Amino acid sequence: MKEPVSIRSAERKAFQTTVADGLWDVFIGCFLLEFAIAPLLSRSMGDFWSAFIFLPFFGLTYLLIHLVRRNVVAPRIGTFKHGKERQKKLMVFTILMVVLNLVIFLTGLIAYFLFDKFSSGFLMAAILGISILVGFCIAAYFLEYPRLYAYGSMIMAAPLVGEWLYESHGASHHGYPIVFGFSSVLMILAGLVTFIRLLKDHPVLEVPDGE
């Protein structure tokens, strides 16, 4: 009876170590850069192209993180296969995130066509912030990564703070370059610190010759 528990515990620890290697922090931070930089490009490129040009950047970032995880992280913490319980949990997580993104997309379309007069105010900032918070809370729960709760709260406040900067101090583009730029840099730095700490705590195991 003790063996299955120890196996489950080891699988959970390996999963948490993989998720908390700091690389996801870096990827999410890079993703947030779109909200900081795209508004600055929208006037010259339009809303669609100013966002579309980030797709290759996201793809390259994801590929780089995949290679680093395979060639740098895996030799230090090893690889593992998800148990059935974990696979089901990740499947539910994927479905919920797809549904959430569809709801956000549809809400954005409705707001754009029917409630355009609110699109630049605190209402739309609140809707965006709450949507982000819900997504991060779902990810934090299913990935067992509590730091995502803090990230979600910080990013939820970003559109509201940006709108306040825009209304009160005349910040350009509703303050998005400031608030999302700050949030993304903070997350990237936190991820890099976590990743460097993992490298120090988990040196590569050297296998003696002939074994």
Z-matrix of the N, CA and C atoms (Angstrom, degrees):
N
C 1 1.461
C 2 1.509 1 111.40
N 3 1.334 2 117.82 1 -29.90
C 4 1.457 3 121.37 2 -178.11
C 5 1.521 4 111.69 3 -74.21
N 6 1.330 5 117.02 4 -30.22
C 7 1.465 6 120.09 5 -174.75
C 8 1.517 7 112.56 6 -63.20
N 9 1.374 8 120.33 7 -48.38
C 10 1.459 9 119.82 8 178.76
C 11 1.513 10 112.59 9 -59.10
N 12 1.361 11 116.83 10 -37.00
C 13 1.462 12 120.05 11 179.95
C 14 1.522 13 110.22 12 -64.45
N 15 1.346 14 117.21 13 -43.41
C 16 1.454 15 120.76 14 -179.50
C 17 1.527 16 110.74 15 -66.37
N 18 1.318 17 117.94 16 -37.51
C 19 1.455 18 121.40 17 177.84
C 20 1.527 19 110.00 18 -65.14
N 21 1.331 20 116.05 19 -43.98
C 22 1.466 21 120.23 20 178.85
C 23 1.525 22 110.78 21 -62.89
N 24 1.327 23 115.85 22 -40.86
C 25 1.457 24 120.52 23 179.46
C 26 1.528 25 111.21 24 -64.80
N 27 1.335 26 115.93 25 -41.57
C 28 1.464 27 119.86 26 178.92
C 29 1.516 28 111.17 27 -65.98
N 30 1.333 29 115.86 28 -39.98
C 31 1.473 30 119.53 29 178.66
C 32 1.516 31 110.99 30 -64.41
N 33 1.338 32 116.93 31 -40.68
C 34 1.460 33 121.90 32 179.32
C 35 1.527 34 110.56 33 -64.57
N 36 1.328 35 116.57 34 -43.17
C 37 1.463 36 120.70 35 179.93
C 38 1.525 37 110.59 36 -64.46
N 39 1.339 38 116.91 37 -42.44
C 40 1.463 39 120.47 38 178.85
C 41 1.526 40 110.91 39 -64.35
N 42 1.331 41 116.60 40 -40.72
C 43 1.467 42 120.94 41 179.02
C 44 1.527 43 110.75 42 -63.60
N 45 1.336 44 117.13 43 -45.84
C 46 1.452 45 120.66 44 -179.29
C 47 1.525 46 111.50 45 -65.05
N 48 1.327 47 116.69 46 -37.12
C 49 1.461 48 120.06 47 178.05
C 50 1.520 49 110.91 48 -64.39
N 51 1.338 50 116.27 49 -40.02
C 52 1.460 51 120.63 50 179.23
C 53 1.523 52 111.26 51 -66.33
N 54 1.339 53 116.58 52 -45.10
C 55 1.460 54 120.30 53 -179.32
C 56 1.524 55 111.04 54 -66.59
N 57 1.328 56 116.00 55 -38.36
C 58 1.461 57 120.87 56 -174.60
C 59 1.522 58 112.80 57 -94.21
N 60 1.322 59 117.23 58 31.80
C 61 1.464 60 119.33 59 178.92
C 62 1.522 61 112.42 60 -82.61
N 63 1.332 62 117.45 61 -2.38
C 64 1.455 63 121.66 62 178.79
C 65 1.509 64 114.58 63 92.43
N 66 1.327 65 117.38 64 -15.74
C 67 1.463 66 120.23 65 -175.73
C 68 1.526 67 111.75 66 -73.11
N 69 1.346 68 116.87 67 -33.19
C 70 1.462 69 118.44 68 176.25
C 71 1.522 70 110.84 69 -67.41
N 72 1.343 71 116.43 70 -34.35
C 73 1.461 72 120.12 71 175.58
C 74 1.524 73 110.37 72 -59.74
N 75 1.332 74 114.68 73 -43.55
C 76 1.464 75 119.97 74 179.77
C 77 1.526 76 110.46 75 -64.30
N 78 1.331 77 116.92 76 -43.00
C 79 1.467 78 119.76 77 -178.44
C 80 1.531 79 111.29 78 -65.18
N 81 1.328 80 117.21 79 -44.68
C 82 1.461 81 119.90 80 179.33
C 83 1.523 82 110.28 81 -64.24
N 84 1.331 83 116.22 82 -39.35
C 85 1.457 84 119.84 83 176.75
C 86 1.518 85 112.22 84 -61.44
N 87 1.332 86 116.46 85 -41.31
C 88 1.467 87 120.45 86 176.81
C 89 1.524 88 110.89 87 -65.11
N 90 1.328 89 116.62 88 -36.80
C 91 1.459 90 120.32 89 177.63
C 92 1.528 91 110.87 90 -63.34
N 93 1.319 92 116.67 91 -39.95
C 94 1.467 93 120.32 92 -179.46
C 95 1.525 94 112.42 93 -67.10
N 96 1.321 95 116.68 94 -21.10
C 97 1.461 96 119.44 95 178.19
C 98 1.524 97 111.67 96 -59.11
N 99 1.337 98 116.03 97 -27.16
C 100 1.468 99 118.83 98 178.19
C 101 1.525 100 110.77 99 -60.34
N 102 1.337 101 116.57 100 -41.32
C 103 1.462 102 120.35 101 -179.52
C 104 1.525 103 111.49 102 -67.88
N 105 1.338 104 116.57 103 -23.62
C 106 1.461 105 120.34 104 -179.88
C 107 1.525 106 112.26 105 -87.15
N 108 1.345 107 117.11 106 -36.59
C 109 1.459 108 120.85 107 -172.56
C 110 1.518 109 112.52 108 -97.27
N 111 1.347 110 117.50 109 -38.37
C 112 1.466 111 120.58 110 -176.47
C 113 1.525 112 113.45 111 -55.35
N 114 1.354 113 119.58 112 -41.94
C 115 1.475 114 118.05 113 178.51
C 116 1.519 115 113.34 114 -59.27
N 117 1.329 116 117.01 115 -30.40
C 118 1.461 117 120.24 116 179.69
C 119 1.521 118 111.81 117 -72.12
N 120 1.345 119 116.20 118 -21.97
C 121 1.461 120 120.86 119 -178.78
C 122 1.526 121 113.19 120 -98.18
N 123 1.331 122 116.59 121 -11.55
C 124 1.467 123 119.90 122 -172.22
C 125 1.523 124 112.96 123 -63.44
N 126 1.321 125 117.47 124 -33.66
C 127 1.464 126 119.23 125 -178.03
C 128 1.515 127 111.62 126 -66.65
N 129 1.325 128 117.78 127 -38.34
C 130 1.466 129 120.90 128 -177.36
C 131 1.529 130 112.29 129 -89.64
N 132 1.340 131 117.62 130 -28.64
C 133 1.462 132 120.19 131 -174.63
C 134 1.523 133 113.62 132 -111.60
N 135 1.334 134 117.27 133 -14.92
C 136 1.456 135 119.72 134 -174.29
C 137 1.513 136 110.71 135 89.62
N 138 1.330 137 116.71 136 158.21
C 139 1.458 138 120.98 137 -176.04
C 140 1.532 139 112.52 138 -63.38
N 141 1.341 140 116.97 139 -38.99
C 142 1.463 141 119.82 140 -176.19
C 143 1.521 142 111.29 141 -68.11
N 144 1.323 143 117.26 142 -53.68
C 145 1.460 144 120.45 143 -174.81
C 146 1.520 145 112.35 144 -70.64
N 147 1.326 146 117.09 145 -30.59
C 148 1.467 147 119.18 146 178.72
C 149 1.527 148 111.06 147 -66.10
N 150 1.340 149 116.84 148 -25.34
C 151 1.462 150 121.03 149 175.34
C 152 1.526 151 111.50 150 -91.58
N 153 1.347 152 116.79 151 -35.81
C 154 1.467 153 121.37 152 -175.55
C 155 1.525 154 112.08 153 -64.58
N 156 1.333 155 117.17 154 -35.01
C 157 1.466 156 119.23 155 -176.44
C 158 1.526 157 112.44 156 -65.55
N 159 1.325 158 117.36 157 -13.53
C 160 1.458 159 119.65 158 179.49
C 161 1.520 160 112.58 159 -81.45
N 162 1.335 161 117.99 160 -15.16
C 163 1.465 162 120.09 161 -177.97
C 164 1.534 163 112.30 162 -58.75
N 165 1.348 164 119.48 163 -47.73
C 166 1.470 165 118.23 164 176.43
C 167 1.528 166 112.54 165 -60.64
N 168 1.330 167 116.25 166 -35.12
C 169 1.464 168 120.09 167 178.72
C 170 1.517 169 110.62 168 -64.20
N 171 1.341 170 117.00 169 -43.86
C 172 1.464 171 120.87 170 177.97
C 173 1.518 172 110.77 171 -63.38
N 174 1.343 173 116.19 172 -42.44
C 175 1.457 174 120.05 173 179.42
C 176 1.515 175 111.77 174 -62.40
N 177 1.331 176 117.07 175 -43.46
C 178 1.459 177 121.47 176 179.53
C 179 1.524 178 110.89 177 -65.73
N 180 1.334 179 116.42 178 -40.73
C 181 1.463 180 120.73 179 179.22
C 182 1.521 181 110.79 180 -63.71
N 183 1.342 182 116.44 181 -44.18
C 184 1.463 183 120.49 182 179.28
C 185 1.526 184 110.82 183 -63.01
N 186 1.341 185 116.92 184 -42.41
C 187 1.463 186 120.82 185 178.74
C 188 1.519 187 111.04 186 -62.87
N 189 1.318 188 117.07 187 -42.83
C 190 1.462 189 120.99 188 179.60
C 191 1.521 190 111.09 189 -63.07
N 192 1.341 191 116.48 190 -43.00
C 193 1.462 192 120.33 191 179.05
C 194 1.532 193 110.23 192 -64.67
N 195 1.330 194 116.75 193 -39.96
C 196 1.470 195 120.48 194 177.62
C 197 1.526 196 110.95 195 -60.35
N 198 1.320 197 116.85 196 -43.59
C 199 1.464 198 120.59 197 -179.35
C 200 1.521 199 111.52 198 -67.69
N 201 1.323 200 116.65 199 -40.54
C 202 1.467 201 120.11 200 178.68
C 203 1.519 202 110.17 201 -65.23
N 204 1.345 203 116.41 202 -41.71
C 205 1.462 204 119.51 203 179.86
C 206 1.536 205 110.80 204 -64.61
N 207 1.327 206 117.17 205 -38.59
C 208 1.460 207 120.48 206 -177.95
C 209 1.526 208 112.18 207 -75.12
N 210 1.342 209 117.45 208 -40.47
C 211 1.457 210 121.05 209 -172.63
C 212 1.528 211 114.39 210 -97.37
N 213 1.324 212 117.38 211 -17.46
C 214 1.464 213 120.28 212 -177.73
C 215 1.523 214 111.67 213 -116.30
N 216 1.323 215 117.37 214 -46.54
C 217 1.464 216 120.48 215 -176.12
C 218 1.530 217 110.97 216 -78.53
N 219 1.328 218 117.36 217 -48.25
C 220 1.466 219 120.98 218 -176.31
C 221 1.531 220 113.42 219 -56.42
N 222 1.351 221 120.48 220 -43.51
C 223 1.463 222 119.05 221 177.99
C 224 1.520 223 113.83 222 -62.18
N 225 1.336 224 117.19 223 -17.19
C 226 1.462 225 120.59 224 -178.24
C 227 1.533 226 112.63 225 -95.02
N 228 1.320 227 117.15 226 -40.69
C 229 1.465 228 118.96 227 -176.41
C 230 1.520 229 112.32 228 -112.32
N 231 1.345 230 116.65 229 -5.03
C 232 1.447 231 120.49 230 178.03
C 233 1.525 232 111.94 231 83.16
N 234 1.308 233 115.24 232 179.86
C 235 1.458 234 121.91 233 177.50
C 236 1.528 235 108.92 234 -120.88
N 237 1.306 236 116.59 235 159.75
C 238 1.451 237 120.52 236 -179.33
C 239 1.517 238 109.19 237 -152.02
N 240 1.331 239 114.64 238 163.69
C 241 1.455 240 121.24 239 178.26
C 242 1.518 241 109.03 240 -110.17
N 243 1.342 242 115.26 241 133.39
C 244 1.451 243 119.40 242 -179.57
C 245 1.528 244 110.86 243 -63.51
N 246 1.332 245 115.88 244 138.15
C 247 1.449 246 120.16 245 172.74
C 248 1.522 247 110.71 246 -73.35
N 249 1.319 248 116.31 247 170.70
C 250 1.466 249 120.58 248 -177.00
C 251 1.527 250 111.65 249 -61.23
N 252 1.321 251 115.99 250 -40.11
C 253 1.471 252 119.71 251 -179.95
C 254 1.523 253 110.65 252 -63.68
N 255 1.332 254 116.25 253 -42.18
C 256 1.463 255 120.44 254 179.26
C 257 1.519 256 110.68 255 -67.15
N 258 1.307 257 117.66 256 -39.72
C 259 1.462 258 120.93 257 179.02
C 260 1.522 259 111.31 258 -61.22
N 261 1.339 260 116.70 259 -42.42
C 262 1.465 261 119.93 260 178.09
C 263 1.521 262 110.64 261 -64.06
N 264 1.320 263 116.26 262 -40.80
C 265 1.466 264 120.84 263 -179.01
C 266 1.520 265 111.02 264 -64.42
N 267 1.317 266 116.24 265 -41.55
C 268 1.465 267 120.16 266 178.77
C 269 1.522 268 111.35 267 -69.39
N 270 1.326 269 116.80 268 -32.86
C 271 1.460 270 120.17 269 176.85
C 272 1.533 271 110.67 270 -65.19
N 273 1.330 272 116.07 271 -44.90
C 274 1.468 273 120.28 272 177.23
C 275 1.526 274 110.02 273 -61.65
N 276 1.324 275 116.47 274 -41.77
C 277 1.461 276 121.14 275 178.12
C 278 1.524 277 111.20 276 -58.95
N 279 1.324 278 116.80 277 -45.31
C 280 1.467 279 120.75 278 179.99
C 281 1.523 280 111.55 279 -62.24
N 282 1.341 281 115.94 280 -44.29
C 283 1.464 282 120.32 281 -179.85
C 284 1.531 283 110.78 282 -62.62
N 285 1.336 284 116.64 283 -44.26
C 286 1.464 285 120.37 284 -179.47
C 287 1.527 286 111.48 285 -63.43
N 288 1.327 287 117.40 286 -39.22
C 289 1.456 288 120.31 287 -179.85
C 290 1.526 289 111.53 288 -68.68
N 291 1.339 290 116.61 289 -37.30
C 292 1.464 291 119.84 290 176.67
C 293 1.524 292 110.24 291 -64.22
N 294 1.342 293 116.18 292 -45.58
C 295 1.467 294 120.44 293 179.11
C 296 1.527 295 110.62 294 -62.25
N 297 1.328 296 116.77 295 -43.77
C 298 1.462 297 120.47 296 179.79
C 299 1.521 298 111.66 297 -60.99
N 300 1.326 299 116.59 298 -43.49
C 301 1.465 300 119.63 299 179.84
C 302 1.525 301 111.63 300 -65.77
N 303 1.332 302 117.03 301 -36.48
C 304 1.463 303 119.95 302 176.11
C 305 1.530 304 111.14 303 -64.62
N 306 1.338 305 115.97 304 -42.13
C 307 1.464 306 120.18 305 178.80
C 308 1.532 307 110.37 306 -63.12
N 309 1.334 308 116.46 307 -43.26
C 310 1.465 309 119.89 308 178.82
C 311 1.521 310 110.64 309 -63.02
N 312 1.333 311 116.19 310 -41.41
C 313 1.459 312 120.33 311 -179.86
C 314 1.528 313 111.20 312 -63.33
N 315 1.329 314 116.28 313 -46.65
C 316 1.459 315 120.43 314 -179.96
C 317 1.527 316 111.31 315 -65.98
N 318 1.329 317 116.20 316 -39.17
C 319 1.462 318 119.67 317 177.59
C 320 1.518 319 111.03 318 -62.55
N 321 1.329 320 115.58 319 -39.98
C 322 1.465 321 119.49 320 177.52
C 323 1.514 322 112.28 321 -63.21
N 324 1.336 323 116.57 322 -41.59
C 325 1.465 324 119.93 323 178.45
C 326 1.532 325 111.16 324 -63.82
N 327 1.326 326 116.13 325 -44.98
C 328 1.467 327 119.79 326 179.71
C 329 1.528 328 110.75 327 -62.13
N 330 1.331 329 115.46 328 -43.99
C 331 1.461 330 119.19 329 -179.74
C 332 1.525 331 111.31 330 -63.98
N 333 1.333 332 116.37 331 -36.36
C 334 1.459 333 120.37 332 -177.70
C 335 1.528 334 111.49 333 -69.36
N 336 1.340 335 116.56 334 -42.55
C 337 1.468 336 119.70 335 -175.03
C 338 1.532 337 113.90 336 -87.58
N 339 1.330 338 117.43 337 -31.63
C 340 1.458 339 119.57 338 -173.87
C 341 1.524 340 114.03 339 -107.49
N 342 1.322 341 116.70 340 -28.70
C 343 1.455 342 119.33 341 -175.95
C 344 1.524 343 110.86 342 -125.30
N 345 1.320 344 115.77 343 45.89
C 346 1.458 345 119.67 344 -175.23
C 347 1.527 346 112.13 345 -62.39
N 348 1.310 347 117.53 346 -27.39
C 349 1.459 348 119.77 347 -178.40
C 350 1.532 349 112.00 348 -67.29
N 351 1.353 350 116.23 349 -18.13
C 352 1.463 351 119.34 350 178.42
C 353 1.532 352 112.06 351 -98.15
N 354 1.339 353 117.05 352 -4.96
C 355 1.464 354 120.12 353 -168.05
C 356 1.518 355 113.44 354 -65.02
N 357 1.324 356 118.59 355 -20.85
C 358 1.455 357 119.32 356 -178.60
C 359 1.520 358 112.20 357 -110.51
N 360 1.330 359 116.85 358 12.43
C 361 1.457 360 120.14 359 -177.05
C 362 1.505 361 113.57 360 -106.63
N 363 1.332 362 114.18 361 -169.95
C 364 1.451 363 120.34 362 -177.00
C 365 1.527 364 112.00 363 -68.26
N 366 1.339 365 117.70 364 -26.07
C 367 1.460 366 119.67 365 -179.83
C 368 1.523 367 111.08 366 -61.90
N 369 1.338 368 116.53 367 -49.33
C 370 1.463 369 119.53 368 -179.77
C 371 1.523 370 111.16 369 -67.65
N 372 1.350 371 116.44 370 -34.09
C 373 1.465 372 119.69 371 176.75
C 374 1.523 373 110.31 372 -64.06
N 375 1.334 374 116.45 373 -39.21
C 376 1.465 375 120.58 374 179.02
C 377 1.522 376 111.16 375 -67.64
N 378 1.348 377 117.04 376 -42.14
C 379 1.466 378 120.76 377 178.57
C 380 1.523 379 110.59 378 -61.04
N 381 1.339 380 116.39 379 -44.98
C 382 1.462 381 120.30 380 179.11
C 383 1.525 382 110.59 381 -63.45
N 384 1.333 383 116.43 382 -44.49
C 385 1.460 384 119.94 383 -178.46
C 386 1.515 385 112.79 384 -63.42
N 387 1.326 386 117.15 385 -43.35
C 388 1.466 387 120.86 386 179.74
C 389 1.528 388 110.63 387 -65.77
N 390 1.325 389 117.25 388 -39.79
C 391 1.466 390 120.94 389 178.20
C 392 1.521 391 110.88 390 -61.02
N 393 1.334 392 115.64 391 -42.69
C 394 1.465 393 119.86 392 178.51
C 395 1.521 394 110.46 393 -64.25
N 396 1.324 395 117.34 394 -43.28
C 397 1.462 396 121.11 395 -179.10
C 398 1.526 397 111.04 396 -61.71
N 399 1.340 398 116.93 397 -43.72
C 400 1.465 399 120.50 398 179.62
C 401 1.534 400 110.09 399 -60.71
N 402 1.335 401 116.55 400 -44.71
C 403 1.458 402 120.25 401 179.65
C 404 1.518 403 112.54 402 -61.32
N 405 1.321 404 117.13 403 -43.57
C 406 1.459 405 120.62 404 -179.55
C 407 1.526 406 111.55 405 -69.20
N 408 1.333 407 117.41 406 -35.86
C 409 1.462 408 119.83 407 178.64
C 410 1.524 409 110.81 408 -66.72
N 411 1.325 410 116.61 409 -40.09
C 412 1.466 411 120.20 410 176.80
C 413 1.531 412 110.12 411 -61.40
N 414 1.334 413 116.01 412 -46.16
C 415 1.464 414 120.37 413 -179.79
C 416 1.525 415 110.88 414 -64.08
N 417 1.337 416 117.19 415 -41.81
C 418 1.467 417 120.89 416 -179.06
C 419 1.524 418 111.04 417 -61.89
N 420 1.329 419 116.68 418 -39.15
C 421 1.467 420 120.65 419 -178.39
C 422 1.528 421 111.59 420 -71.18
N 423 1.314 422 116.81 421 -50.18
C 424 1.464 423 119.67 422 -174.43
C 425 1.523 424 112.29 423 -75.71
N 426 1.331 425 117.69 424 -29.55
C 427 1.461 426 120.37 425 178.93
C 428 1.528 427 111.97 426 -92.17
N 429 1.339 428 115.83 427 -4.23
C 430 1.465 429 121.48 428 179.31
C 431 1.526 430 110.51 429 54.84
N 432 1.322 431 114.25 430 48.99
C 433 1.468 432 121.33 431 -177.92
C 434 1.532 433 108.00 432 -128.04
N 435 1.348 434 117.95 433 86.99
C 436 1.470 435 121.87 434 -173.03
C 437 1.521 436 114.65 435 -57.27
N 438 1.325 437 117.85 436 -26.42
C 439 1.458 438 119.87 437 -178.61
C 440 1.531 439 111.86 438 -58.98
N 441 1.330 440 116.65 439 -26.29
C 442 1.460 441 119.78 440 -179.91
C 443 1.519 442 112.20 441 -66.37
N 444 1.332 443 117.77 442 -25.82
C 445 1.469 444 119.61 443 174.70
C 446 1.532 445 109.83 444 -62.13
N 447 1.335 446 116.02 445 -44.07
C 448 1.470 447 120.64 446 179.65
C 449 1.522 448 110.55 447 -65.78
N 450 1.347 449 116.10 448 -42.38
C 451 1.460 450 119.22 449 177.93
C 452 1.523 451 111.05 450 -61.44
N 453 1.333 452 116.40 451 -43.46
C 454 1.453 453 120.12 452 -179.59
C 455 1.513 454 112.07 453 -61.47
N 456 1.330 455 116.65 454 -41.84
C 457 1.465 456 120.47 455 178.89
C 458 1.523 457 111.04 456 -65.01
N 459 1.333 458 116.18 457 -41.33
C 460 1.460 459 120.48 458 -179.97
C 461 1.531 460 111.12 459 -64.84
N 462 1.318 461 116.08 460 -44.16
C 463 1.462 462 119.65 461 -177.41
C 464 1.525 463 111.18 462 -75.47
N 465 1.343 464 117.53 463 -28.70
C 466 1.451 465 119.85 464 175.08
C 467 1.532 466 110.28 465 -61.09
N 468 1.328 467 116.15 466 -38.73
C 469 1.455 468 120.45 467 -178.90
C 470 1.531 469 112.25 468 -75.42
N 471 1.336 470 117.20 469 -21.31
C 472 1.461 471 120.41 470 -173.93
C 473 1.531 472 113.60 471 -57.75
N 474 1.352 473 120.69 472 -50.50
C 475 1.462 474 119.10 473 179.68
C 476 1.519 475 113.13 474 -62.06
N 477 1.333 476 117.39 475 -36.11
C 478 1.460 477 120.75 476 179.86
C 479 1.526 478 111.01 477 -68.67
N 480 1.322 479 116.23 478 -43.22
C 481 1.465 480 119.70 479 177.13
C 482 1.525 481 110.17 480 -65.25
N 483 1.328 482 115.87 481 -40.14
C 484 1.464 483 119.45 482 177.78
C 485 1.520 484 111.86 483 -61.49
N 486 1.329 485 116.66 484 -42.45
C 487 1.461 486 120.24 485 178.59
C 488 1.526 487 111.00 486 -64.35
N 489 1.336 488 115.94 487 -38.28
C 490 1.468 489 120.37 488 177.15
C 491 1.533 490 110.53 489 -64.12
N 492 1.321 491 117.06 490 -42.43
C 493 1.463 492 120.19 491 177.19
C 494 1.523 493 110.98 492 -62.60
N 495 1.329 494 115.92 493 -36.69
C 496 1.468 495 121.13 494 179.36
C 497 1.524 496 111.52 495 -68.74
N 498 1.334 497 116.16 496 -46.37
C 499 1.462 498 120.66 497 -177.48
C 500 1.527 499 112.16 498 -72.33
N 501 1.333 500 116.61 499 -38.89
C 502 1.470 501 120.18 500 -172.79
C 503 1.520 502 114.11 501 -93.41
N 504 1.323 503 116.71 502 -32.73
C 505 1.462 504 119.51 503 -173.62
C 506 1.524 505 113.55 504 -124.48
N 507 1.314 506 117.02 505 5.38
C 508 1.456 507 120.35 506 176.15
C 509 1.510 508 114.96 507 70.05
N 510 1.332 509 117.77 508 26.27
C 511 1.466 510 120.39 509 178.03
C 512 1.526 511 109.86 510 -61.33
N 513 1.310 512 116.40 511 139.83
C 514 1.463 513 120.63 512 -177.46
C 515 1.517 514 111.72 513 -71.68
N 516 1.321 515 115.34 514 152.30
C 517 1.468 516 123.00 515 175.27
C 518 1.525 517 112.14 516 52.99
N 519 1.322 518 115.03 517 41.48
C 520 1.467 519 121.72 518 177.05
C 521 1.524 520 112.72 519 58.39
N 522 1.316 521 115.66 520 25.99
C 523 1.460 522 120.45 521 176.24
C 524 1.502 523 115.34 522 75.28
N 525 1.338 524 117.76 523 3.55
C 526 1.470 525 120.12 524 -176.42
C 527 1.532 526 113.46 525 -60.65
N 528 1.340 527 119.55 526 -43.37
C 529 1.470 528 117.83 527 179.27
C 530 1.527 529 112.65 528 -58.51
N 531 1.331 530 116.55 529 -32.07
C 532 1.469 531 119.76 530 -178.53
C 533 1.529 532 110.93 531 -76.91
N 534 1.332 533 116.45 532 -55.93
C 535 1.472 534 119.63 533 -171.51
C 536 1.523 535 112.18 534 -71.47
N 537 1.328 536 116.89 535 -41.29
C 538 1.466 537 118.46 536 179.81
C 539 1.526 538 111.24 537 -77.90
N 540 1.327 539 116.80 538 -29.21
C 541 1.452 540 119.16 539 174.57
C 542 1.526 541 111.02 540 -64.57
N 543 1.331 542 116.15 541 -43.75
C 544 1.471 543 120.79 542 177.82
C 545 1.524 544 110.67 543 -63.47
N 546 1.345 545 116.98 544 -46.04
C 547 1.465 546 121.01 545 -178.19
C 548 1.522 547 111.44 546 -62.74
N 549 1.331 548 117.03 547 -43.57
C 550 1.461 549 120.31 548 -177.84
C 551 1.520 550 111.57 549 -66.36
N 552 1.328 551 117.42 550 -42.23
C 553 1.472 552 120.61 551 179.15
C 554 1.526 553 110.03 552 -63.75
N 555 1.331 554 117.14 553 -41.03
C 556 1.461 555 121.03 554 179.70
C 557 1.528 556 110.98 555 -62.60
N 558 1.333 557 117.00 556 -42.31
C 559 1.458 558 120.48 557 -179.12
C 560 1.524 559 111.34 558 -69.29
N 561 1.318 560 116.97 559 -40.84
C 562 1.465 561 120.42 560 179.14
C 563 1.524 562 110.36 561 -63.04
N 564 1.331 563 117.40 562 -44.21
C 565 1.461 564 121.06 563 178.68
C 566 1.526 565 111.33 564 -63.28
N 567 1.343 566 116.62 565 -42.57
C 568 1.469 567 120.21 566 178.18
C 569 1.521 568 110.50 567 -62.24
N 570 1.329 569 116.69 568 -40.76
C 571 1.458 570 120.57 569 178.69
C 572 1.514 571 112.35 570 -64.79
N 573 1.326 572 116.93 571 -42.01
C 574 1.465 573 120.35 572 -179.91
C 575 1.521 574 111.31 573 -66.17
N 576 1.341 575 116.76 574 -39.72
C 577 1.467 576 119.73 575 177.85
C 578 1.526 577 110.06 576 -63.31
N 579 1.338 578 116.85 577 -43.44
C 580 1.470 579 120.97 578 178.18
C 581 1.522 580 111.26 579 -62.56
N 582 1.321 581 116.88 580 -41.69
C 583 1.463 582 121.35 581 -179.21
C 584 1.528 583 111.17 582 -65.66
N 585 1.319 584 116.81 583 -43.40
C 586 1.470 585 120.50 584 179.36
C 587 1.524 586 110.42 585 -64.40
N 588 1.336 587 116.08 586 -39.13
C 589 1.469 588 119.94 587 177.95
C 590 1.524 589 110.57 588 -63.79
N 591 1.330 590 116.76 589 -39.36
C 592 1.469 591 119.84 590 178.21
C 593 1.525 592 110.74 591 -62.85
N 594 1.326 593 117.04 592 -41.20
C 595 1.461 594 120.01 593 179.12
C 596 1.523 595 111.49 594 -62.31
N 597 1.334 596 116.14 595 -37.28
C 598 1.463 597 119.33 596 179.93
C 599 1.524 598 111.78 597 -72.72
N 600 1.327 599 116.48 598 -37.71
C 601 1.468 600 120.63 599 -176.76
C 602 1.521 601 113.10 600 -80.18
N 603 1.343 602 117.24 601 -19.64
C 604 1.460 603 120.43 602 -177.67
C 605 1.533 604 109.80 603 -129.10
N 606 1.326 605 117.11 604 77.68
C 607 1.471 606 119.00 605 177.08
C 608 1.516 607 110.93 606 -67.24
N 609 1.327 608 115.39 607 157.58
C 610 1.457 609 120.65 608 179.05
C 611 1.523 610 109.20 609 -66.87
N 612 1.321 611 116.04 610 131.62
C 613 1.454 612 120.42 611 178.36
C 614 1.518 613 109.69 612 -78.22
N 615 1.305 614 115.78 613 124.37
C 616 1.458 615 121.00 614 179.66
C 617 1.519 616 109.97 615 -90.96
N 618 1.317 617 114.79 616 126.73
C 619 1.474 618 120.89 617 179.05
C 620 1.517 619 109.00 618 -94.20
N 621 1.332 620 118.53 619 122.31
C 622 1.467 621 120.87 620 -179.96
C 623 1.515 622 111.66 621 -58.35
N 624 1.325 623 116.91 622 147.39
C 625 1.456 624 121.34 623 178.64
C 626 1.521 625 110.63 624 -61.43
N 627 1.314 626 114.41 625 138.65
C 628 1.445 627 120.49 626 176.75
C 629 1.508 628 113.93 627 90.58
N 630 1.359 629 116.89 628 -3.22
C 631 1.467 630 119.21 629 178.45
C 632 1.504 631 110.38 630 -103.58
